[in-house]
Amino acid sequence: MPVVLVTGASTGIGAALAKNLARRGSSVGLLARRGELLEAIATEIRAGGGTAAWATADVTDRAQTEAAVASLVAELGDIDL
């Protein structure tokens, strides 16, 4: 199953995209600034039988983003998209 990283995944189009990808069989890495919202979306995806992991980062901060991506790769495997 492909691993997809979704930035801005805590609300709006990013959250909807993550849920849709998970329904279609992708493992989803959720990335945004608001952890509590990411956790809720990951829980919803898992409850529906999907695979999701989340990490917080401000994507304008390179160090935060690299650390978050490394965390998601450690949990989900290499990112395909």
Stockholm file with secondary structure:
# STOCKHOLM 1.0

chainA/1-81         MPVVLVTGASTGIGAALAKNLARRGSSVGLLARRGELLEAIATEIRAGGGTAAWATADVTDRAQTEAAVASLVAELGDIDL
#=GR chainA/1-81 SS CCEEEEETTTSHHHHHHHHHHHHTTCEEEEEESCHHHHHHHHHHHHHTTCEEEEEECCTTSHHHHHHHHHHHHHHHCSCCC
#=GC SS_cons        CCEEEEETTTSHHHHHHHHHHHHTTCEEEEEESCHHHHHHHHHHHHHTTCEEEEEECCTTSHHHHHHHHHHHHHHHCSCCC
//
